[in-house]
Amino acid sequence: MDIKDKRPVIVAELSGNHEGSLERCMSLMDLAHENGADAVKIQTYTEDSLTLNSDRPEFAIRGGLWDGQTLYELYKKAKTPREWMKPLFEHASESGIRLFSTPFSIEDLNALEDVGCPCYKIASFELNYVQLIKACASTRKPMVISTGLGTLEEIERAYETAVKAGCPSITLLVCQSSYPADPEKFSLRTIPFLKERFGCRVGLSDHALGDVQDIAATALGADMIEKHFTDDRARGSVDSAFSMEPSDLRELVKDTTETAASLGVYGVRLTEEEKNSRGGRRSVYLVKPLKKGEKLTEKDVKIVRPAFGLEPYLLEDLIGKSALRDLSAPIPLNPADFNS
């Protein structure tokens, strides 16, 4: 999932915003691509991939956007069916769209393998599903693993499972797994922590509106930013409340590009413009004439612009030295005019 730009890879997540329409799903793919997304992600599952058709209390959703529904009802409404995979990936290929998916079961993975999915995402809620992680990794394709809800031990287990099973490239995504997410509860400093800990690419899966946290993530070294995408939040689809619209996507690409370009190097660097401007800094000028043999005092000099004279930090060593010749003023102070 590399791109040449310095900014993070921007992934538009469609999730259930297709509203059960294959044609709308393709339209959203095109719209995301046209507005600057580097890749589009879908979720491949059926309601039976994820849960049981049960009315037991633990299968009911309490609070939030989907309050009152059962898990089975939500996933039945939001699913991207396996039979869509062939037309979706064909459309992506024809349109130059980089499409990949999140499978939620081995059967979902098999359906994606049949259509040549190039990369697999593990959702935060599947971080403990090591069997699925191992199966995805065994395809020897790149993986993106969201770490929301996970302890460090669980992240390590998922990462090591993928590596041992043959995954050649892993991107971990920091994620605040609530919908919509509260930016104040993000822990963006986890990005450089995970980079150092695992030595892999790390990014942000962002369920919040706006791009302030994405700009901050870019500054902290994020390699990927994933955000849900729709054409119009007012449509009220299952994930629209925390999805970006086309104008938001364009702004995200612009802001992360500008942020990444401004990061520069680790250390101190002078630009060519700054090097050329150094002549405008201060230096020491002789402001009173001196006769040969006369000693230099602080009253004889002044630290002024421009920088054609002695560096100010060297002045102390020259005070009290005798002039080797008659010196006029004002002239840049030169150590060669004084005894050593």
HELIX and SHEET records of a PDB file:
HELIX    1   1 LEU A   22  GLU A   34  1                                  13    
HELIX    2   2 GLU A   47  LEU A   50  1                                   4    
HELIX    3   3 PRO A   57  PHE A   59  5                                   3    
HELIX    4   4 LEU A   71  ALA A   78  1                                   8    
HELIX    5   5 ARG A   82  TRP A   84  5                                   3    
HELIX    6   6 MET A   85  SER A   95  1                                  11    
HELIX    7   7 ILE A  106  ASP A  114  1                                   9    
HELIX    8   8 SER A  124  GLU A  126  5                                   3    
HELIX    9   9 VAL A  130  ALA A  137  1                                   8    
HELIX   10  10 LEU A  152  LYS A  164  1                                  13    
HELIX   11  11 PRO A  183  LYS A  185  5                                   3    
HELIX   12  12 THR A  190  PHE A  198  1                                   9    
HELIX   13  13 VAL A  212  ALA A  219  1                                   8    
HELIX   14  14 ARG A  233  ARG A  235  5                                   3    
HELIX   15  15 SER A  240  PHE A  242  5                                   3    
HELIX   16  16 PRO A  246  SER A  262  1                                  17    
HELIX   17  17 GLU A  272  SER A  277  1                                   6    
HELIX   18  18 ARG A  278  GLY A  280  5                                   3    
HELIX   19  19 GLU A  298  ASP A  300  5                                   3    
HELIX   20  20 PRO A  312  LEU A  314  5                                   3    
HELIX   21  21 LEU A  315  LEU A  318  1                                   4    
HELIX   22  22 PRO A  335  ASP A  337  5                                   3    
SHEET    1   A 8 LEU A  99  PRO A 103  0                                        
SHEET    2   A 8 ALA A  39  THR A  44  1                                        
SHEET    3   A 8 VAL A   9  GLU A  13  1                                        
SHEET    4   A 8 MET A 224  HIS A 228  1                                        
SHEET    5   A 8 ARG A 201  ASP A 206  1                                        
SHEET    6   A 8 ILE A 170  CYS A 175  1                                        
SHEET    7   A 8 MET A 143  SER A 146  1                                        
SHEET    8   A 8 TYR A 120  ILE A 122  1                                        
SHEET    1   B 3 VAL A 301  VAL A 304  0                                        
SHEET    2   B 3 SER A 283  LEU A 286 -1                                        
SHEET    3   B 3 ILE A 331  PRO A 332 -1                                        
END                                                                             
